[in-house]
Amino acid sequence: MLLATTVRGQVTPTRFSQGRFHVDAWPSDSVLARTLLTRAAANDTFPGLPRPRDSVLVVIAPDKATFEAMVGPRAPEWGAAFAFPGERRIVMQGAGAPSSAGDPVRVLRHELAHLALFEFLGAAAPRWFDEGYASYAAGEWDREDVIAANLGLALGRNRSLAALDSGFQLGSRSADASYALSFRAVAELAALDPARGLTLFMARWKELGSFDRALRSAHGLTTGSFETLWAKNTRRRYGAVALFADLTVGVTVLLLIIGPLWVFRRRRDRARMAALVAAEAEAARREREAVIEALLASVSAPPGDETHSS
């Protein structure tokens, strides 16, 4: 571990090291740096891959401006971390990051998975697999919540894996969908071999240099047949849940529209009923008063002349 130093009045980061990991952090993130370093060293294997050997540098940016300056224009605005596989370097936000940045331990695990995959395959993996694998390795099962809440994603039929790549560049909502579907595709791929998971497939991919040829060799499937299986199982797994979610949202919106009208009508009907009751009560009161006045008039009237006959 290197101690923090001061250069021209500016504090430079401290470097924490353990095994193949090195973490540079400013004083405000020193506790986070130690935690990340410990967790990364303790969990340094990735699904289907041999144990990585490359040295890795993790830089924890002290604020958003520093993070953006280190990452440059390539990182999306919603990103919490960014990996540079060719440089074996990761830049991530520190303790001052917003809650939307997520759990920093899992975020680092996700980025380390990118580096581990690059160390094993180089740049051979397409974007959808790279992101799906990183999410799978980091245990980001909550990615599937996006599918479960979106009927269009759950029931999509004419979907291709290659088409997912463009979704990562079209804004946070589209990216969330691509992350979720990519995660599901890698999870589906691992499920094809319950005993070995991704191990045989990854070995074939490195050996044959092709995703499609590796898929044929390890599982007897073409890319097209795997896409069909992936889409079918996604529909079966999440279709009903997404339908219920969409119906729930639809009913909620309908209630928000109809609710105020119903309340207004109820209030109007109550006002009308109150007015009717009041009118009936007034009419009854007047009728009673009229009867009483008539009785009083008959009692107080002077007696008439009486005639006698003999």
C-alpha positions in Angstrom: 0.0 0.0 0.0 1.3 3.5 -0.9 0.5 6.4 1.3 -1.3 9.5 -0.1 1.0 12.3 -1.1 0.6 15.9 -1.9 1.6 17.4 -5.2 1.4 21.2 -5.6 -1.2 21.3 -2.8 -3.4 18.6 -4.4 -3.9 15.3 -2.6 -3.1 12.3 -4.9 -4.8 8.9 -4.4 -3.5 6.2 -2.2 -2.8 2.8 -3.7 -4.1 -0.3 -1.9 -2.8 -3.6 -3.2 -3.6 -7.3 -2.7 -2.7 -10.1 -5.0 -3.3 -9.0 -8.6 -5.5 -6.1 -7.6 -4.5 -2.5 -7.1 -7.0 0.2 -6.0 -6.3 3.9 -6.3 -8.5 6.0 -4.0 -8.7 9.4 -2.6 -8.9 9.8 1.2 -12.8 10.0 1.2 -12.9 6.6 -0.4 -10.2 4.8 1.5 -12.7 2.6 3.5 -14.5 1.7 0.3 -11.2 0.9 -1.4 -10.2 -1.6 1.3 -13.6 -3.3 1.2 -13.5 -3.6 -2.6 -10.0 -4.9 -2.6 -10.8 -7.6 0.0 -14.0 -8.7 -1.7 -12.3 -8.9 -5.2 -9.4 -10.9 -3.9 -11.7 -13.3 -2.1 -14.0 -13.9 -5.1 -11.6 -14.1 -8.0 -13.1 -16.8 -10.3 -15.6 -16.3 -13.0 -18.1 -18.7 -14.6 -16.6 -21.0 -17.3 -13.2 -19.3 -17.2 -9.8 -20.2 -15.8 -8.7 -18.1 -12.9 -7.5 -14.7 -14.3 -3.9 -13.8 -14.0 -3.6 -10.2 -15.3 -2.9 -7.4 -12.9 -5.8 -5.0 -12.5 -5.9 -1.4 -11.5 -9.2 0.0 -10.1 -9.4 3.8 -9.8 -12.2 5.2 -7.5 -13.1 8.7 -8.7 -13.8 11.0 -5.8 -16.6 12.9 -7.6 -18.6 12.8 -10.8 -16.5 15.4 -12.6 -13.3 13.4 -12.0 -15.1 10.2 -13.1 -16.2 11.8 -16.4 -12.8 13.2 -17.0 -11.1 9.8 -16.5 -13.7 7.9 -18.6 -14.1 10.4 -21.4 -17.0 10.7 -23.8 -17.4 6.9 -24.3 -19.2 6.3 -21.1 -23.0 6.6 -21.0 -24.4 9.2 -18.5 -26.1 6.5 -16.4 -22.9 4.4 -16.0 -21.5 3.8 -12.5 -18.2 2.3 -13.7 -16.3 1.7 -16.9 -13.8 -1.0 -17.9 -10.8 -0.6 -20.2 -10.0 -4.2 -20.9 -7.0 -3.5 -23.1 -5.5 -1.5 -20.3 -6.6 -3.8 -17.5 -8.1 -0.8 -15.8 -11.4 0.0 -14.3 -12.7 3.5 -13.3 -15.7 3.7 -10.9 -17.6 6.2 -8.9 -16.9 6.4 -5.2 -18.9 6.7 -2.0 -20.4 10.0 -3.2 -22.2 8.3 -6.1 -26.0 8.5 -6.2 -28.0 5.5 -5.1 -28.7 4.6 -8.7 -25.1 3.7 -9.1 -25.9 0.4 -7.3 -23.9 -1.7 -4.9 -20.2 -0.9 -5.5 -19.1 -4.5 -4.7 -21.4 -5.9 -7.4 -20.5 -3.0 -9.8 -16.8 -3.9 -9.5 -17.5 -7.6 -9.9 -19.4 -6.8 -13.1 -16.4 -4.8 -14.5 -13.9 -7.4 -13.4 -15.9 -10.0 -15.4 -15.4 -7.8 -18.5 -11.6 -7.9 -17.9 -11.6 -11.7 -17.2 -13.6 -12.4 -20.4 -11.2 -10.2 -22.4 -8.2 -11.9 -20.9 -9.5 -15.3 -22.1 -11.1 -14.5 -25.5 -9.6 -11.1 -26.4 -12.1 -8.9 -28.4 -14.0 -11.9 -29.8 -17.1 -11.5 -27.7 -20.0 -9.4 -29.2 -21.3 -6.6 -27.0 -24.5 -8.5 -26.0 -22.5 -11.5 -24.7 -19.9 -9.3 -23.0 -22.6 -7.4 -21.0 -24.7 -10.4 -20.5 -21.8 -12.4 -19.2 -20.7 -9.6 -16.8 -24.2 -9.4 -15.4 -24.4 -13.1 -15.0 -21.0 -13.3 -13.3 -22.0 -10.5 -10.9 -25.2 -12.3 -10.0 -27.4 -9.4 -11.3 -30.6 -11.5 -11.2 -32.7 -8.3 -10.7 -32.0 -7.6 -14.4 -34.9 -10.0 -15.1 -37.3 -7.6 -13.3 -37.1 -5.4 -16.4 -38.5 -8.3 -18.5 -41.1 -9.3 -15.9 -42.5 -5.8 -16.0 -42.5 -5.3 -19.7 -44.9 -7.3 -21.8 -43.2 -6.3 -25.1 -39.8 -7.7 -23.9 -41.3 -10.8 -22.4 -43.3 -11.7 -25.5 -40.9 -10.5 -28.2 -40.8 -13.1 -31.0 -38.7 -11.8 -33.9 -35.7 -11.0 -31.7 -32.0 -11.6 -32.5 -29.0 -11.5 -30.3 -27.1 -9.2 -32.7 -29.9 -6.6 -32.5 -29.3 -6.2 -28.7 -26.0 -4.5 -29.3 -27.6 -1.3 -30.6 -29.8 -1.0 -27.6 -26.9 -0.2 -25.3 -26.4 3.1 -27.2 -30.0 4.3 -27.2 -30.6 5.7 -23.8 -31.0 4.2 -20.3 -34.4 2.6 -20.9 -33.3 0.8 -24.0 -30.0 -0.1 -22.4 -31.8 -1.6 -19.4 -33.8 -3.8 -21.8 -30.6 -4.9 -23.7 -28.9 -5.7 -20.4 -31.8 -7.7 -19.2 -32.2 -9.7 -22.4 -28.4 -10.3 -22.7 -28.3 -11.5 -19.1 -31.2 -13.9 -19.9 -29.4 -15.2 -23.0 -26.2 -16.0 -21.1 -28.1 -17.6 -18.3 -30.0 -19.7 -20.9 -26.7 -20.7 -22.4 -25.3 -21.8 -19.0 -28.5 -23.8 -18.4 -27.9 -25.9 -21.5 -25.2 -27.8 -19.5 -26.4 -28.1 -15.9 -23.2 -30.0 -14.9 -20.6 -27.7 -16.4 -22.4 -24.5 -17.0 -20.4 -22.3 -19.4 -17.1 -24.2 -19.0 -17.3 -26.5 -22.1 -18.8 -23.8 -24.3 -16.1 -21.2 -23.4 -13.3 -23.7 -24.0 -14.8 -24.5 -27.4 -15.1 -20.8 -28.2 -11.5 -20.1 -27.4 -10.4 -23.2 -29.4 -12.6 -22.7 -32.5 -12.6 -18.8 -32.5 -16.3 -18.6 -33.3 -19.4 -18.3 -31.1 -21.6 -20.2 -33.6 -19.0 -23.0 -34.1 -18.6 -23.3 -30.3 -22.4 -23.5 -29.9 -22.6 -26.3 -32.4 -19.7 -28.2 -30.9 -20.8 -27.8 -27.2 -24.5 -28.1 -27.6 -25.5 -29.1 -31.1 -27.3 -25.8 -31.8 -27.0 -23.1 -34.3 -27.1 -19.4 -33.3 -30.6 -19.2 -34.9 -31.9 -22.2 -33.0 -30.5 -20.9 -29.8 -32.2 -17.5 -30.4 -35.5 -19.4 -30.9 -35.0 -21.3 -27.7 -34.0 -18.2 -25.8 -37.1 -16.2 -27.0 -39.4 -19.2 -26.3 -38.2 -19.7 -22.8 -38.3 -16.0 -22.0 -41.9 -15.9 -23.1 -42.8 -18.9 -21.1 -40.9 -17.7 -18.0 -42.0 -14.1 -17.9 -45.0 -13.8 -20.3 -47.7 -14.3 -17.6 -45.9 -12.2 -15.1 -45.4 -9.3 -17.6 -49.1 -9.6 -18.7 -50.2 -9.3 -15.1 -47.8 -6.3 -14.6 -49.1 -4.6 -17.7 -52.7 -5.2 -16.7 -52.0 -3.9 -13.2 -50.5 -0.7 -14.7 -53.4 -0.4 -17.1 -55.9 -0.8 -14.3 -54.0 1.7 -12.2 -54.0 4.3 -15.0 -57.7 3.7 -15.6 -58.4 4.2 -11.9 -56.4 7.4 -11.9 -58.5 8.6 -14.8 -61.9 7.3 -13.7 -61.3 7.8 -9.9 -61.7 11.6 -9.8 -64.8 11.4 -12.0 -66.3 8.7 -9.7 -65.5 10.8 -6.6 -67.0 13.9 -8.3 -70.2 12.0 -9.1 -70.4 10.5 -5.6 -70.2 14.0 -4.2 -72.7 15.4 -6.6 -75.2 12.5 -5.9 -74.7 13.0 -2.1 -75.4 16.8 -2.6 -78.5 16.0 -4.6 -79.7 13.4 -2.0 -79.1 15.9 0.8 -81.1 18.5 -1.0 -83.9 16.0 -1.7 -84.0 15.0 1.9 -84.0 18.6 3.0 -86.9 19.4 0.6 -88.9 16.5 1.8 -88.3 17.5 5.4 -89.4 21.0 4.7 -92.5 19.8 2.9 -93.4 17.6 5.9 -92.8 20.5 8.3 -95.1 22.7 6.3 -97.7 20.0 6.1 -97.6 19.5 9.9 -97.9 23.3 10.5 -100.9 23.5 8.1 -102.7 20.6 10.0 -101.9 22.2 13.4 -103.2 25.6 12.2 -106.4 24.0 10.9 -107.0 22.3 14.2 -106.4 25.4 16.2 -108.8 27.4 14.0 -111.6 24.8 14.5 -111.2 24.9 18.3 -111.1 28.7 18.6 -114.1 29.5 16.3 -117.2 31.3 18.1 -120.3 29.1 18.6 -123.2 29.6 16.1 -127.0 30.5 17.1 -129.1 27.6 18.3 -133.0 27.3 17.3 -135.6 25.6 19.7 -139.0 24.2 18.5 -142.1 23.2 20.5 
